[in-house]
Structure formats: C-alpha cells, structure tokens
Amino acid sequence: MKHFVEAVWRGTKGVLDKENGMATPSSIRNKIRRFYGAWERENHTTLPAEVKDSLAPFIKGELKDKVGAKSHQARYDISNNKELRSHAGTSLVL
C-alpha cells in the first residue's frame, strides 16, 4: 500500500507548492481516504484499521521527506470575501 501511496503522490500535481509543483501531505491523505472509501464500497468489505492508521504518519513523515514535498498551511484572508464571511445567512463580525 505504501508503494501505491507514493505513486499517487508522484502523479499528483500540486497547486500550493509553487516551487516544484508537488502536492501537499494533506492533499495526498485526502486522496487516499477517498480511495479507501470507494474501494470499500466497491468490494463490500473494509480495510484493516491498522493499514489505514499506519499511512497517515507515513505520508506526513517518511514519504514527505522521500518525495521532497513540503507541508503547506494555507492562510486565507476572508476580510474582503463576502461568501466566506457569511454562513447560513449570518455574517461574521470582522
């Protein structure tokens, strides 16, 4: 499974890392979680929890270093974005 995750990472283009275009660890974790869910639905079975739980630390640590990706925390300024400021008809006070 770890080889599959690495192949997914190397084949995924990232938008947050402008330097080398690599996907972030969070993007890959999300992609792998969606894969798990689809695979489990398709095969009417579940993957063992130890398999699922072991990949998050692997993605954020060893594999991130191996592929040369960077963790990236997106920071958004919502002060001028009306859609982001409003939620369910109420506005945040900024």
C-alpha positions in Angstrom: 0.0 0.0 0.0 2.9 2.4 0.7 4.2 2.0 -2.8 0.7 2.8 -4.1 0.6 6.0 -2.0 4.0 7.0 -3.3 2.8 6.5 -6.9 -0.3 8.6 -6.2 1.8 11.3 -4.7 4.3 11.5 -7.6 1.4 11.5 -10.1 -0.5 14.3 -8.4 0.2 17.9 -9.4 0.1 20.4 -6.5 -1.0 24.0 -6.6 0.2 25.3 -3.3 3.8 24.5 -3.7 4.8 26.9 -6.4 8.5 25.9 -6.3 8.3 22.3 -7.6 4.5 21.7 -8.1 4.3 18.9 -5.6 1.1 18.0 -3.8 1.0 18.6 0.0 0.7 15.8 2.5 -2.8 16.8 3.4 -3.9 16.6 -0.3 -2.5 13.1 -0.6 -4.1 12.0 2.7 -7.4 13.2 1.4 -7.0 11.4 -1.9 -6.0 8.2 -0.2 -9.0 8.4 2.2 -11.3 8.9 -0.8 -9.7 5.9 -2.4 -10.3 3.7 0.7 -13.9 4.7 0.8 -14.5 3.9 -2.8 -12.6 0.6 -2.7 -14.6 -0.5 0.4 -17.9 0.4 -1.2 -17.0 -1.3 -4.4 -15.8 -4.5 -2.7 -18.3 -4.6 0.2 -15.5 -5.0 2.7 -13.3 -2.9 4.9 -9.6 -2.4 5.0 -8.0 -3.3 8.4 -7.7 -0.3 10.7 -4.0 -0.8 11.2 -3.5 -0.4 7.4 -5.5 2.9 7.3 -4.0 4.3 10.5 -0.4 3.5 9.5 -0.4 5.5 6.4 -1.1 9.0 7.9 2.2 9.1 9.8 4.0 7.5 6.8 2.6 10.2 4.5 3.4 13.1 6.8 6.9 11.9 7.7 9.0 9.4 5.8 7.2 9.7 2.4 7.1 13.5 2.6 10.9 13.6 3.0 11.4 11.0 0.3 9.5 12.8 -2.4 10.8 16.2 -1.3 7.4 17.7 -0.6 6.7 20.5 1.8 3.9 20.8 4.3 1.9 23.9 3.5 -0.5 25.6 5.7 -2.8 27.8 3.6 -3.7 31.1 5.1 -6.8 32.8 3.8 -7.7 36.4 4.3 -11.5 36.4 4.5 -12.0 40.1 5.3 -12.8 41.0 1.7 -14.6 37.8 0.7 -18.4 38.1 1.4 -19.1 34.4 0.5 -16.5 33.2 3.0 -17.7 35.6 5.7 -21.3 34.6 5.5 -22.5 31.2 6.7 -26.1 30.1 6.7 -27.4 33.6 6.2 -25.4 35.1 9.0 -22.2 37.2 8.7 -19.2 37.0 10.9 -18.2 40.2 12.6 -14.7 41.2 11.5 
